[in-house]
Amino acid sequence: MTTLSTRTENSNDILKGYYIELADFNNWADSRAMDWISQITDEQWNQVAVSSFGSISKTAIHIVSAKKIWIDLWTNVQDPVYLSSEFTGTREDLIDIWKTTSAKLKSFIEHYPVENYTNEITVKKPNGELSAMEFKKTFPHMINHSTYHRGQLVTLLRQSGFSNLSNTDLFTYYNT
């Protein structure tokens, strides 16, 4: 006989498995983005453009910053700082941080207990506003946020003259 407890455990296992898939997808797509930005010139990297963040470099920094801050929030880092507010390194430095953050995301989601998925995560936004949301809602938000800004990155790269792009769609990921 299937009990509510058994169904809940099975649902939690499915959700955890799906979150692991989403983390793998996000890291796969991010690795493609890292490859793109490693191929462009410094002029393209810093070229001013009409966009949310004004350049390829600032958009890439935002993507990494958001990914990193979520991991910091989920792991209760004391006084987490948005990377975008303090980053002054090189493109290569950013790629190194991005790779490290991707590895941390994979490890985190694999080890984060399912029973914590309903825990409230408190967020202090860059403007100082406080907000709270259950972990199980913040994780897909982070994935969606990355996807959105990778799309902006693609547009900015095309506008800069870079054309060696590849598809980062979830459908493509599942079919590779």
ABEGO torsion letter per residue (X at the ends): XBBAAAAAAAAAAAAAAAAAAAAAAAAAAAAAAAAAAAABBAAAAABBBBBAAGBAAAAAAAAAAAAAAAAAAAAGBBGBBBAAAABABBAAAAAAAAAAAAAAAAAAAAABBAAAAABBBBBBBAAGBBBBBBAAAAAAAAAAAAAAAAAAAAAAAAAAGBABBBBABAAAAAAX
